[in-house]
Amino acid sequence: MGHKMGHKSKNLPGEISITNHKGRIRLRWRVNTERYSLNLPYSYTDSNLHHATVKVTEIKLDILKGCFDPSLEKYKEEIRLLKPKKQVEQPKEATSKHELLKQLVPRFNFWTKHIRNIDIDNSFDYLYTRRLLEKQGNLPVDEIVICLNRDQVAPTTFNRRLGFLKSFLTWLQNKSEITYNPLADVSRRKVKKKVLDRRKPLSEDEILSFLNAIQENTYCPSNSRFKHAHYYPFFLFIFYTGVRNAEAVGLRVKHINLTANTVEISETFARSVKGTSHVARIRKETKTDNVRYLPLNEELRLLLIKQIKGRKEDDFVFPSPRGMCIDDHMLQRRIYKPVMKALGFGDKDLYAARHSFGTRSIQQGISVTDTAYALGHSTIETAVRTYVHVEKPTTALPSISRKVG
């Protein structure tokens, strides 16, 4: 099992070695002056080494983000998942205190606010899950799966709602308010991962053509009150950094450190269920609740010096022409999409800037770990799934060193 090592390990700081320990895969590494070891539940074979590579990258990413778990419990989770599931017996009765779905609504409100610590009125996911319970309120609690299946939604939306309701019903079961969880054995829907055309990455030439058109007001109507060029700094920033739209919208002067030559990404100014305008938005943490620091190249540095000049610490770095926050929804509809179409690049979402960054990062040889960190992913899986593509046939196969003797 995972434990701190003695003095035999000779790993350099930041290096994680993959070794054969009694026929099993073992990882060894150091953080600061402490040595660590973790045994993986796989035989040491070529076909199993990819498991070690994924675990190594996960640990390196955590060290990079400053959230490494010295107890190693986080990295043993996969081992626990390998244990067979116990068979759950299906009780005959599902409910005790609650019989109809509409009777669950007050408890769902309480659970969301006090257990999940979520403001339900500012969360699309939880609000629409509650509306689902209200809409199908006369169904028995036993038939909640029918309630879920009646709504024609995408598999990802179905899976999120299923996750919320499973957790909620488990909480009720633990409090003896229902006798069993009718969603306990319901499986998630399979999600077909495909990049939508409107989010497909742009080439460097396409990005430069777009930025030039914005800066030069090439497609800006002559009678427009606000010129496209006003938004050039915002567009340049998201293409150069790959940050989420709401992270760029909510970026404030205090997040720019010209001495360290970094920009801190630690909060968003996110749209809410009330809309996308300045007054409807809420200030919150990043999507994965992490803080990251991105280095500035010379072009970004000069741009940001101009943007923050004369502004207070809590002012927006990229304000609208009226001094409010940029409404990225309206910006996409009124400027971004029309210019993309005029350039012949098709119907593109603003989010394509983020996908372009991730793809460009991997293509230019930046490691998956560093790419995942820059994009603010909590694990490397998303970066691997989205940006690592096999585009050409392999020219060589890995060898196996034969020992003579």
Secondary structure, 3 states (H helix, E strand, C coil): CCEECCCCCCCCCCCEEEEEECCEEEEEEEECCEEEEEEEEEECCHHHHHHHHHHHHHHHHHHHHCCCCCCCHHHHHHHHHCCCCCCCCCCCCCECCCCEHHHHHHHHHHHHHHHCCCCHHHCHHHHHHHHHHHHCCCCEHHHHHHHHHHCCCCHHHHHHHHHHHHHHHHHHHHCCCECCCCCCCCCCCCCCCCCCHHHCCCCHHHHHHHHHHHHCCCCCCCCCCCCHHHHHHHHHHHHHHCCCHHHHHCCEHHHEECCCCEEEECEEEECECCECCHHHCEEEECCCCCCEEEECCHHHHHHHHHHHCCCCCCCECCECCCCCECCHHHHHHHHHHHHHHHCCCCCCCCCHHHHHHHHHHHHCCCCHHHHHHHHCCCCCHHHHHHHCCCCCCCCCCCCCCCCCC
